Amino acid sequence: MNNTLILYSTVYGSTQGYAEELARRLDTTAHTLDDAPALLESNPEVQTVIVLSPVFGPAVAGATFIKDSQGLLQGRRVALASVGMTLTDYARDKDSSARLLGDAADTTTRFYLPGRLYYSEISRVHKGVLWSIVNMLKGKVNRNANDNNMIDTYNTDVDRVDYAELDAIVEWVRS
């Protein structure tokens, strides 16, 4: 293992794809978030930790991990890459991960990557939740571009995964 550790969680696979591509570019291996504590404890040479995690409802598992693992991460460069369906510019401007990270936000570099959502593959429960959100948004008076996008793409398979978006993370690692 080199001095960069790539960790990920995934729900439908696009985050895993990003993690594996990032690992390939950095000549390392991507590991699931479940393996993180053991990997961090047994590899003191790790200087940089990148956590990729999907935005799933109001939660980002990677943000929770970073927030709860400050002891294991202390002295290391840490980045969180959230993967989601929010319009990229809107998500980056809003930077919701900062709030989710709490005190760890000041020491965590944050990235946002566009994801993939295939309604044809998601669970019935997830589809029902999205149906409720879309119907609520339809009644909203002052919708923004992201609200309209969510309405327009409801029940449509959408793939916005763009590995070129990893360039900023690679540059951060190498800086």
Backbone bond lengths (Angstrom), bond angles and torsions (degrees), N, CA, C in turn:
res aa  C-N    CA-C-N  psi(-1)  N-CA   C-N-CA  omega(-1)  CA-C   N-CA-C  phi
1 M - - - 1.463 - - 1.519 108.02 -
2 N 1.348 116.91 132.68 1.456 118.85 176.39 1.531 108.32 -82.63
3 N 1.305 117.99 -165.84 1.463 119.47 -174.10 1.525 113.98 -85.68
4 T 1.339 118.14 9.91 1.462 122.02 176.84 1.522 109.18 -116.84
5 L 1.314 115.64 128.87 1.461 122.03 178.77 1.524 108.86 -113.73
6 I 1.327 116.21 124.35 1.459 122.17 178.09 1.512 108.39 -107.98
7 L 1.331 115.08 123.49 1.462 122.42 -179.07 1.520 108.52 -120.87
8 Y 1.322 116.90 148.51 1.463 118.84 178.47 1.520 111.07 -150.38
9 S 1.319 113.48 156.10 1.462 121.87 164.73 1.527 104.68 -125.28
10 T 1.299 116.75 156.75 1.460 119.81 -178.05 1.511 109.59 -149.02
11 V 1.302 117.04 153.09 1.455 122.07 175.62 1.528 108.94 -112.68
12 Y 1.335 116.90 -52.54 1.458 120.63 -177.17 1.522 113.96 -117.19
13 G 1.341 118.97 1.04 1.450 120.90 171.07 1.518 118.62 113.42
14 S 1.324 119.00 -21.53 1.470 117.94 -176.96 1.531 111.52 -67.90
15 T 1.320 118.03 -34.04 1.468 120.03 178.99 1.523 110.27 -67.60
16 Q 1.313 117.30 -39.81 1.464 120.60 176.64 1.525 110.00 -61.45
17 G 1.316 117.49 -41.43 1.464 120.92 177.86 1.520 111.50 -59.80
18 Y 1.331 116.67 -45.27 1.467 120.31 176.99 1.532 110.47 -60.91
19 A 1.336 117.10 -45.37 1.466 120.90 -177.55 1.534 110.84 -61.61
20 E 1.319 116.35 -43.47 1.459 119.67 -179.32 1.530 111.66 -67.65
21 E 1.329 117.10 -38.16 1.469 119.97 177.20 1.525 110.69 -67.86
22 L 1.316 118.03 -41.04 1.462 121.17 177.39 1.523 110.16 -62.83
23 A 1.314 117.16 -42.94 1.467 121.07 178.41 1.533 110.46 -61.09
24 R 1.316 116.92 -41.92 1.463 120.54 178.05 1.529 110.34 -59.94
25 R 1.335 116.60 -45.13 1.468 120.57 -178.66 1.523 112.26 -65.96
26 L 1.329 116.31 -30.72 1.465 120.08 -177.70 1.528 112.82 -99.81
27 D 1.330 116.18 7.74 1.466 122.55 178.06 1.529 111.86 55.56
28 T 1.315 114.70 51.51 1.464 120.59 177.30 1.524 107.96 -143.82
29 T 1.299 117.32 -164.22 1.462 122.54 -177.68 1.516 109.33 -125.04
30 A 1.321 116.58 144.34 1.468 121.34 174.85 1.532 108.57 -92.45
31 H 1.321 115.25 140.89 1.470 121.95 -178.93 1.519 109.31 -127.56
32 T 1.312 116.16 151.27 1.461 119.00 177.01 1.525 109.67 -70.72
33 L 1.291 114.91 153.67 1.467 121.87 179.69 1.525 111.54 -59.19
34 D 1.332 117.03 -29.64 1.470 120.68 178.51 1.525 112.05 -60.28
35 D 1.328 117.43 -29.54 1.469 121.83 -178.59 1.524 113.01 -85.71
36 A 1.315 117.62 -6.18 1.466 122.16 -171.08 1.527 114.78 -57.41
37 P 1.333 120.20 -51.58 1.469 117.68 -176.37 1.529 113.10 -56.78
38 A 1.315 117.53 -46.03 1.470 120.37 -179.15 1.527 110.59 -64.61
39 L 1.329 117.15 -41.79 1.456 120.23 179.85 1.526 112.24 -64.32
40 L 1.316 117.09 -41.43 1.465 120.36 -179.82 1.527 111.42 -69.06
41 E 1.323 116.49 -39.39 1.471 119.86 -179.88 1.523 112.05 -68.99
42 S 1.317 117.56 -34.88 1.464 120.40 -174.77 1.531 113.78 -93.95
43 N 1.328 117.40 -1.37 1.466 120.72 -178.44 1.526 111.29 -131.16
44 P 1.329 117.00 74.65 1.468 119.74 -178.30 1.527 113.50 -64.85
45 E 1.347 117.82 -16.33 1.464 120.25 179.67 1.524 112.49 -74.19
46 V 1.333 117.44 -11.74 1.463 120.40 179.05 1.526 108.95 -66.34
47 Q 1.337 115.07 120.57 1.461 121.16 -179.62 1.520 112.51 -105.28
48 T 1.335 116.43 -24.52 1.456 121.65 -175.59 1.524 109.10 -128.60
49 V 1.336 115.80 129.71 1.462 121.78 179.19 1.524 107.96 -123.36
50 I 1.334 115.25 125.29 1.462 121.30 177.44 1.522 107.33 -117.76
51 V 1.320 116.19 123.71 1.457 122.01 179.95 1.523 107.92 -111.75
52 L 1.317 116.54 121.61 1.468 122.45 176.18 1.517 107.31 -107.37
53 S 1.322 115.75 132.62 1.458 119.28 -174.82 1.520 110.85 -153.10
54 P 1.324 116.90 140.95 1.462 118.44 178.51 1.523 111.91 -74.66
55 V 1.306 114.31 152.03 1.458 120.86 167.94 1.526 104.25 -84.80
56 F 1.308 116.40 117.17 1.461 120.70 -177.02 1.513 107.34 -127.64
57 G 1.328 115.29 98.69 1.469 119.60 -172.22 1.515 107.76 67.46
58 P 1.318 116.95 -136.11 1.466 119.32 179.88 1.527 112.87 -86.72
59 A 1.331 117.72 5.24 1.461 121.05 -172.57 1.524 112.44 -111.46
60 V 1.324 114.39 149.06 1.459 122.89 171.72 1.531 105.02 -133.91
61 A 1.341 115.99 103.95 1.464 120.78 -175.59 1.525 112.12 -55.50
62 G 1.320 116.97 -35.97 1.459 120.50 179.56 1.519 112.53 -63.94
63 A 1.327 117.22 -37.31 1.471 120.83 177.57 1.520 109.82 -65.84
64 T 1.315 116.88 -41.65 1.468 120.86 178.24 1.522 110.15 -62.22
65 F 1.331 116.48 -44.44 1.463 119.95 178.81 1.528 110.96 -59.25
66 I 1.321 117.09 -48.74 1.468 120.50 -178.59 1.523 110.58 -62.14
67 K 1.298 116.43 -45.03 1.467 121.21 -179.19 1.531 111.20 -60.66
68 D 1.327 115.63 -40.15 1.465 120.47 -176.26 1.531 113.87 -87.26
69 S 1.325 117.92 -4.39 1.475 120.84 -173.86 1.518 112.97 -119.99
70 Q 1.308 117.17 29.56 1.460 119.52 -176.46 1.525 112.64 -58.70
71 G 1.313 118.83 -34.09 1.464 121.18 177.67 1.520 111.89 -63.00
72 L 1.323 117.09 -44.53 1.469 121.55 179.35 1.532 111.96 -69.97
73 L 1.313 116.71 -28.03 1.468 121.20 -175.09 1.528 113.13 -93.97
74 Q 1.296 117.04 -10.93 1.464 121.39 -176.00 1.530 111.15 -54.91
75 G 1.332 115.48 132.89 1.450 121.89 178.65 1.524 113.78 84.08
76 R 1.310 116.83 2.57 1.463 121.06 -179.78 1.525 109.79 -114.59
77 R 1.334 116.73 151.38 1.463 121.20 172.33 1.526 106.38 -76.90
78 V 1.331 116.16 133.41 1.462 120.50 -176.20 1.522 109.98 -128.91
79 A 1.331 114.68 137.39 1.465 120.93 174.63 1.523 108.92 -132.84
80 L 1.323 114.55 147.12 1.460 122.41 173.75 1.513 107.64 -119.19
81 A 1.332 116.17 126.35 1.466 121.51 173.96 1.525 106.65 -113.35
82 S 1.325 116.03 109.28 1.456 121.68 177.75 1.523 108.38 -89.09
83 V 1.332 116.01 136.37 1.462 121.76 -178.26 1.519 107.79 -115.47
84 G 1.335 116.72 124.53 1.457 118.12 -177.53 1.507 113.82 -157.43
85 M 1.316 114.11 -176.63 1.454 122.07 -176.65 1.524 113.46 -102.04
86 T 1.313 117.43 -1.30 1.459 120.60 175.12 1.526 108.19 -64.14
87 L 1.312 117.50 145.33 1.462 119.67 176.07 1.526 108.60 -54.95
88 T 1.314 116.17 134.44 1.460 121.79 -169.71 1.525 113.18 -55.90
89 D 1.323 118.74 -50.91 1.473 120.49 -178.85 1.519 111.04 -62.60
90 Y 1.317 116.77 -40.22 1.465 121.10 179.48 1.534 109.91 -62.75
91 A 1.327 116.96 -45.87 1.463 120.86 -179.17 1.524 111.44 -63.74
92 R 1.305 116.58 -42.08 1.464 119.72 -179.17 1.521 111.08 -67.73
93 D 1.318 117.66 -38.38 1.467 120.62 177.29 1.521 111.54 -66.89
94 K 1.315 116.65 -41.13 1.463 121.38 -177.70 1.529 111.80 -72.56
95 D 1.327 117.95 -36.94 1.462 124.66 178.00 1.532 112.40 48.64
96 S 1.302 116.83 55.57 1.472 122.04 -179.64 1.523 112.84 -61.07
97 S 1.315 117.35 -25.88 1.465 120.26 -179.43 1.524 111.79 -62.08
98 A 1.314 117.34 -31.37 1.466 119.75 179.68 1.521 110.78 -58.27
99 R 1.321 116.45 -44.15 1.470 120.39 179.10 1.530 110.48 -66.00
100 L 1.325 116.92 -42.15 1.463 120.99 -178.43 1.531 112.11 -66.36
101 L 1.322 117.35 -29.62 1.458 121.50 -179.49 1.525 112.99 -78.82
102 G 1.313 117.58 -19.16 1.463 120.34 -178.96 1.517 111.09 59.46
103 D 1.336 116.92 -131.96 1.468 121.73 -178.39 1.526 112.46 -62.51
104 A 1.322 117.84 -23.84 1.466 121.03 -179.56 1.529 112.05 -74.48
105 A 1.318 118.41 -10.07 1.472 121.10 -178.96 1.524 111.65 -61.43
106 D 1.326 116.89 -35.64 1.465 120.28 -177.35 1.526 112.75 -66.78
107 T 1.333 117.28 -23.36 1.463 120.36 -177.27 1.535 112.58 -113.61
108 T 1.327 116.09 12.81 1.467 120.67 -178.81 1.533 109.19 -121.53
109 T 1.315 116.30 120.64 1.462 120.87 173.81 1.523 107.05 -76.87
110 R 1.340 116.40 135.48 1.465 120.03 -173.76 1.525 111.62 -117.17
111 F 1.328 114.05 138.06 1.460 122.66 177.12 1.526 108.04 -129.77
112 Y 1.320 116.10 155.75 1.463 121.26 174.06 1.517 108.07 -128.15
113 L 1.331 115.97 131.97 1.457 122.06 -179.64 1.523 109.66 -121.22
114 P 1.334 117.47 136.00 1.468 120.20 178.43 1.527 110.36 -71.92
115 G 1.315 115.84 138.99 1.458 120.65 -174.48 1.512 115.16 -109.32
116 R 1.318 113.08 -157.61 1.457 121.90 -177.97 1.528 107.32 -135.58
117 L 1.325 115.68 139.72 1.459 120.87 175.49 1.516 107.95 -140.53
118 Y 1.310 115.11 111.95 1.457 121.02 178.52 1.519 107.93 -104.87
119 Y 1.317 115.88 104.24 1.461 120.13 177.74 1.528 111.00 -57.30
120 S 1.325 116.32 -28.38 1.464 120.06 -179.45 1.530 112.03 -68.81
121 E 1.338 117.84 -11.86 1.464 121.37 -177.11 1.530 114.31 -119.07
122 I 1.326 118.28 -12.96 1.466 118.81 -174.37 1.525 110.96 -76.55
123 S 1.300 114.78 161.75 1.457 120.11 -178.65 1.531 110.71 -68.02
124 R 1.289 115.58 157.67 1.468 121.97 178.32 1.539 110.46 -60.75
125 V 1.320 116.66 -39.92 1.463 121.07 179.51 1.531 110.33 -64.56
126 H 1.324 116.89 -46.34 1.467 120.82 179.69 1.531 110.17 -61.28
127 K 1.317 116.73 -43.02 1.466 120.53 179.04 1.530 110.27 -61.81
128 G 1.326 116.99 -39.22 1.470 120.97 178.33 1.521 112.21 -64.75
129 V 1.320 116.23 -40.64 1.472 120.46 177.85 1.524 109.81 -62.96
130 L 1.328 116.58 -45.11 1.465 120.28 179.37 1.525 111.43 -64.61
131 W 1.321 117.78 -37.37 1.462 121.42 176.32 1.534 109.75 -58.92
132 S 1.331 116.94 -43.71 1.470 120.98 179.24 1.519 111.53 -63.59
133 I 1.315 116.23 -43.96 1.469 120.43 -179.62 1.525 110.31 -63.74
134 V 1.312 117.17 -45.20 1.468 121.06 -178.81 1.523 110.38 -62.84
135 N 1.305 117.85 -41.49 1.461 119.83 178.99 1.525 111.90 -67.09
136 M 1.316 117.26 -34.77 1.463 120.42 174.74 1.538 109.63 -65.11
137 L 1.340 116.24 -43.63 1.468 120.37 -179.82 1.522 111.90 -63.37
138 K 1.319 117.36 -34.53 1.465 120.62 179.21 1.527 111.22 -61.40
139 G 1.318 116.93 -29.35 1.461 121.02 179.67 1.516 113.72 -87.78
140 K 1.301 117.25 -6.16 1.462 122.33 -178.87 1.523 109.95 -71.76
141 V 1.320 116.74 134.73 1.461 121.45 -176.56 1.524 112.22 -74.47
142 N 1.293 118.02 -51.74 1.468 122.03 -175.92 1.521 110.57 -106.19
143 R 1.312 116.86 73.76 1.462 120.79 -179.45 1.523 109.98 -73.67
144 N 1.330 114.83 145.36 1.461 119.54 174.25 1.532 108.86 -98.65
145 A 1.323 116.43 178.67 1.468 121.03 -177.02 1.524 111.44 -60.92
146 N 1.320 116.30 -35.99 1.460 119.00 179.67 1.531 111.25 -68.15
147 D 1.333 117.23 -40.43 1.466 120.95 175.89 1.527 110.33 -58.61
148 N 1.329 116.50 -47.82 1.467 121.38 -179.78 1.524 111.28 -62.58
149 N 1.321 116.20 -38.61 1.457 119.96 178.26 1.534 110.79 -62.90
150 M 1.307 116.62 -41.49 1.460 120.31 -179.86 1.533 110.76 -63.95
151 I 1.322 115.59 -40.60 1.473 120.48 177.63 1.527 109.74 -65.68
152 D 1.329 116.70 -46.97 1.463 121.66 -175.42 1.524 113.24 -65.77
153 T 1.320 117.53 -30.28 1.467 120.20 -176.36 1.525 113.11 -100.29
154 Y 1.335 116.59 3.48 1.470 118.93 -179.86 1.532 110.23 -57.44
155 N 1.311 115.34 135.48 1.460 124.41 177.10 1.533 112.72 63.94
156 T 1.334 115.69 25.72 1.460 122.65 178.20 1.523 108.39 -124.32
157 D 1.304 117.67 136.70 1.459 120.65 175.17 1.524 108.43 -71.85
158 V 1.333 115.80 123.63 1.464 121.39 -177.05 1.526 108.57 -128.37
159 D 1.323 115.74 130.30 1.462 121.29 178.21 1.523 108.63 -126.68
160 R 1.331 116.07 109.57 1.464 121.86 178.86 1.528 111.43 -110.97
161 V 1.324 116.65 8.30 1.462 119.93 -178.97 1.526 108.73 -56.90
162 D 1.332 115.25 130.59 1.459 121.68 -177.91 1.526 108.12 -142.67
163 Y 1.324 116.15 101.62 1.461 119.95 -176.58 1.523 113.12 -63.65
164 A 1.324 118.19 -18.57 1.464 120.34 175.31 1.536 110.41 -62.80
165 E 1.327 116.88 -24.35 1.472 120.77 177.74 1.529 111.74 -65.17
166 L 1.328 117.59 -17.41 1.467 121.14 178.08 1.527 112.18 -74.25
167 D 1.320 117.75 -15.21 1.459 121.04 -178.51 1.519 112.08 -55.29
168 A 1.317 117.27 -39.59 1.481 120.21 -179.55 1.528 111.29 -65.36
169 I 1.321 116.74 -35.63 1.470 119.81 179.01 1.526 109.87 -70.87
170 V 1.317 116.93 -43.22 1.469 120.97 178.24 1.525 109.12 -59.44
171 E 1.317 117.08 -44.56 1.471 121.43 178.87 1.532 110.60 -61.20
172 W 1.331 117.21 -42.04 1.473 121.21 178.22 1.532 110.44 -61.32
173 V 1.322 117.18 -44.76 1.464 120.91 -179.81 1.513 110.70 -60.93
174 R 1.308 116.41 -42.59 1.475 120.71 -174.93 1.520 113.20 -81.15
175 S 1.325 117.61 -9.79 1.474 119.63 -179.15 1.513 112.18 -79.61
